[in-house]
Amino acid sequence: MKRTAEIVMTVIAVIISGLTALFGVLMNLGMSDPEFAEVMEEEMAADPAVGEMDMTAFMDMLALAGPTLLTVGIISLILGVIGIIAIKGNKKPVLAGIMLILAALVIGIGTIGFGFIPAILYLIAGIMAFARKPKVTEQHI
């Protein structure tokens, strides 16, 4: 049985997970530069839409978002690649389904909903890995 749909959805989700990890790296680089963090804090403080907010608490939260996105992106990427390897050739669809559903949970919950698209793709591919059964062929003796 061909598992093209699962593989395609998982590859797209893996690419988006990689982009999430890359965004986490860029956030780490940006927040580690004191000049960039200071300019960003000044710009946000000058914005009237922000209103009364503790800027240091907000900047600390932004500084924590970088490592979180990096970690979540890498973990879901690894789980997705394991899922692709396990499902390719219809070798271990149960293992692939478990890995893909775990990847969906990691990126969906770990990004607090920002990783919605890869989470849905992983989830659909994981459910399809469980639901699609190979055709049973009759053997005549």
ChimeraX attribute file (.defattr): number of C-alpha atoms within 10 A of each C-alpha:
attribute: neighborCount
match mode: 1-to-1
recipient: residues
	/A:1	9
	/A:2	11
	/A:3	17
	/A:4	12
	/A:5	13
	/A:6	24
	/A:7	21
	/A:8	14
	/A:9	19
	/A:10	27
	/A:11	20
	/A:12	16
	/A:13	29
	/A:14	25
	/A:15	15
	/A:16	19
	/A:17	28
	/A:18	20
	/A:19	17
	/A:20	27
	/A:21	24
	/A:22	17
	/A:23	18
	/A:24	24
	/A:25	18
	/A:26	15
	/A:27	19
	/A:28	20
	/A:29	13
	/A:30	16
	/A:31	21
	/A:32	12
	/A:33	10
	/A:34	10
	/A:35	11
	/A:36	13
	/A:37	16
	/A:38	13
	/A:39	11
	/A:40	15
	/A:41	15
	/A:42	12
	/A:43	10
	/A:44	16
	/A:45	16
	/A:46	11
	/A:47	9
	/A:48	8
	/A:49	8
	/A:50	10
	/A:51	10
	/A:52	8
	/A:53	10
	/A:54	9
	/A:55	14
	/A:56	10
	/A:57	10
	/A:58	13
	/A:59	16
	/A:60	11
	/A:61	11
	/A:62	15
	/A:63	19
	/A:64	15
	/A:65	18
	/A:66	22
	/A:67	18
	/A:68	18
	/A:69	26
	/A:70	22
	/A:71	19
	/A:72	24
	/A:73	28
	/A:74	21
	/A:75	19
	/A:76	32
	/A:77	27
	/A:78	17
	/A:79	22
	/A:80	30
	/A:81	21
	/A:82	15
	/A:83	31
	/A:84	27
	/A:85	17
	/A:86	18
	/A:87	23
	/A:88	16
	/A:89	13
	/A:90	17
	/A:91	11
	/A:92	15
	/A:93	24
	/A:94	18
	/A:95	17
	/A:96	29
	/A:97	27
	/A:98	18
	/A:99	24
	/A:100	32
	/A:101	24
	/A:102	21
	/A:103	32
	/A:104	28
	/A:105	18
	/A:106	21
	/A:107	30
	/A:108	22
	/A:109	15
	/A:110	17
	/A:111	18
	/A:112	10
	/A:113	11
	/A:114	14
	/A:115	23
	/A:116	15
	/A:117	17
	/A:118	25
	/A:119	28
	/A:120	18
	/A:121	22
	/A:122	34
	/A:123	25
	/A:124	19
	/A:125	27
	/A:126	29
	/A:127	17
	/A:128	17
	/A:129	26
	/A:130	14
	/A:131	12
	/A:132	11
	/A:133	11
	/A:134	9
	/A:135	7
	/A:136	6
	/A:137	6
	/A:138	6
	/A:139	5
	/A:140	4
	/A:141	3
